[in-house]
Amino acid sequence: MQAEAMAAYTRSILAPMVEALERSEARSRELERAAATLAERLAHVEQDRGRLATELEALKVTQTTLHAELEHERSKLRAETDRTNAQVRQLEHAEGRLEELEEQQDVLQASSTPPHSPTASNLTADPSGSSTKPSPSGEPVSTPWWRRWLSAVYG
């Protein structure tokens, strides 16, 4: 009977310890599973991070390339604009010179045609080849023939 009492006493002391040990082992297994799951997720995150870092570098290279292409196109457009502006200035100068030459031609034609020539009187009422319009100040202004023609054609 004494042996039974000792066994019961030992069970009463050891039973809570065994239960606590079993709970600890179960918790340890749960934590190991959670750690494995987290390690797997961490591996995926690191893979994603590596892939994203590679994509970021590729995008930076693409951005640099596009920026360089944009600057090149801007440079080409600036050069084209400069050429166009130079051509416009040359054209304006040529138009001014043409007006001067046409006025000189009109004056020369007027001075070479006799005032009572039947040909001259049939062609135009104004022997100088230009019409006079009053300016806002009241003085007559000479208009070249080609401006009168453009005005008549295009209104």
C-alpha positions as CSV (number, residue, x, y, z in Angstrom):
1,M,0.0,0.0,0.0
2,Q,2.8,2.2,0.6
3,A,4.0,1.7,-3.0
4,E,0.6,2.7,-4.2
5,A,0.6,5.8,-2.2
6,M,4.1,6.7,-3.5
7,A,3.0,6.1,-7.0
8,A,-0.1,8.2,-6.5
9,Y,2.0,11.0,-4.9
10,T,4.5,10.8,-7.9
11,R,1.6,10.9,-10.4
12,S,0.1,13.9,-8.7
13,I,3.4,15.7,-8.8
14,L,4.5,14.6,-12.3
15,A,1.0,14.7,-14.1
16,P,0.9,18.5,-14.2
17,M,4.5,18.6,-15.3
18,V,3.8,16.1,-18.1
19,E,0.7,18.1,-19.2
20,A,2.8,21.3,-19.2
21,L,5.5,19.5,-21.2
22,E,3.0,18.2,-23.7
23,R,1.5,21.8,-24.1
24,S,5.0,23.2,-24.6
25,E,5.8,20.6,-27.2
26,A,2.5,21.3,-29.0
27,R,3.2,25.1,-28.9
28,S,6.8,24.4,-30.1
29,R,5.4,22.5,-33.1
30,E,3.0,25.4,-33.8
31,L,5.8,27.9,-33.6
32,E,8.0,25.7,-35.9
33,R,5.2,25.5,-38.5
34,A,4.6,29.3,-38.2
35,A,8.4,29.9,-38.6
36,A,8.5,27.6,-41.7
37,T,5.5,29.5,-43.1
38,L,7.2,32.9,-42.4
39,A,10.5,31.6,-43.9
40,E,8.7,30.6,-47.0
41,R,6.9,34.0,-47.2
42,L,10.2,35.7,-46.6
43,A,11.8,33.8,-49.5
44,H,9.0,34.9,-51.8
45,V,9.3,38.5,-50.6
46,E,13.0,38.5,-51.2
47,Q,12.5,37.0,-54.7
48,D,9.9,39.7,-55.4
49,R,12.3,42.4,-54.0
50,G,15.1,41.1,-56.3
51,R,12.7,41.0,-59.3
52,L,11.4,44.5,-58.5
53,A,15.0,45.9,-58.0
54,T,15.9,44.5,-61.5
55,E,12.8,46.0,-63.0
56,L,13.6,49.3,-61.3
57,E,17.1,49.3,-62.8
58,A,15.6,48.5,-66.2
59,L,13.1,51.3,-65.9
60,K,15.9,53.7,-64.8
61,V,17.9,52.8,-67.9
62,T,14.8,53.2,-70.0
63,Q,14.1,56.6,-68.4
64,T,17.6,57.7,-69.1
65,T,17.4,56.6,-72.7
66,L,14.1,58.3,-73.2
67,H,15.4,61.5,-71.6
68,A,18.4,61.4,-73.9
69,E,16.1,60.8,-76.9
70,L,13.8,63.7,-75.8
71,E,16.8,66.0,-75.5
72,H,18.0,65.0,-78.9
73,E,14.5,65.6,-80.4
74,R,14.4,69.0,-78.6
75,S,17.7,69.9,-80.0
76,K,16.6,68.9,-83.5
77,L,13.4,70.9,-83.1
78,R,15.4,74.0,-81.9
79,A,17.7,73.7,-84.9
80,E,14.7,73.3,-87.2
81,T,13.0,76.3,-85.6
82,D,16.2,78.4,-86.0
83,R,16.4,77.4,-89.7
84,T,12.7,78.2,-90.2
85,N,13.1,81.5,-88.5
86,A,16.1,82.3,-90.7
87,Q,14.1,81.3,-93.8
88,V,11.3,83.6,-92.6
89,R,13.7,86.5,-92.2
90,Q,15.1,85.8,-95.6
91,L,11.6,85.6,-97.1
92,E,10.6,88.9,-95.4
93,H,13.7,90.6,-96.7
94,A,13.1,89.2,-100.2
95,E,9.5,90.4,-100.0
96,G,10.6,93.9,-99.0
97,R,13.2,93.9,-101.8
98,L,10.5,92.7,-104.2
99,E,8.3,95.5,-103.2
100,E,11.1,98.0,-103.8
101,L,11.9,96.5,-107.2
102,E,8.2,96.5,-108.2
103,E,7.9,100.1,-107.2
104,Q,11.0,101.0,-109.2
105,Q,9.6,99.0,-112.1
106,D,6.3,100.9,-111.9
107,V,8.1,104.2,-111.8
108,L,10.3,103.2,-114.8
109,Q,7.2,102.0,-116.8
110,A,5.4,105.2,-115.9
111,S,8.3,107.4,-117.0
112,S,8.9,105.4,-120.3
113,T,5.2,105.5,-121.4
114,P,4.1,108.8,-123.1
115,P,1.3,110.4,-121.2
116,H,-1.1,110.7,-124.3
117,S,-0.4,107.2,-125.6
118,P,-3.6,105.4,-126.7
119,T,-2.1,102.1,-125.4
120,A,-1.4,103.5,-122.0
121,S,-4.8,105.1,-121.7
122,N,-6.5,101.8,-122.6
123,L,-4.5,99.7,-120.1
124,T,-4.8,101.7,-116.9
125,A,-6.1,105.0,-115.7
126,D,-3.1,105.4,-113.5
127,P,0.1,105.5,-115.5
128,S,2.3,104.7,-112.5
129,G,0.6,101.3,-112.0
130,S,-0.4,101.9,-108.5
131,S,-3.5,103.2,-106.9
132,T,-3.6,105.9,-104.4
133,K,-5.6,105.6,-101.3
134,P,-5.9,108.2,-98.6
135,S,-4.0,107.3,-95.5
136,P,-5.5,108.1,-92.1
137,S,-3.5,111.4,-92.1
138,G,-5.1,112.3,-95.5
139,E,-2.0,111.8,-97.7
140,P,-2.2,109.4,-100.7
141,V,-0.5,106.0,-100.2
142,S,0.9,104.1,-103.1
143,T,-0.1,100.4,-103.2
144,P,1.8,97.9,-105.4
145,W,-0.1,96.2,-108.2
146,W,0.3,92.8,-106.8
147,R,-1.3,93.8,-103.4
148,R,-4.2,95.3,-105.3
149,W,-4.6,92.1,-107.3
150,L,-4.4,89.9,-104.1
151,S,-7.0,92.2,-102.5
152,A,-9.3,91.9,-105.5
153,V,-8.9,88.1,-105.8
154,Y,-9.0,87.2,-102.1
155,G,-11.1,90.0,-100.8
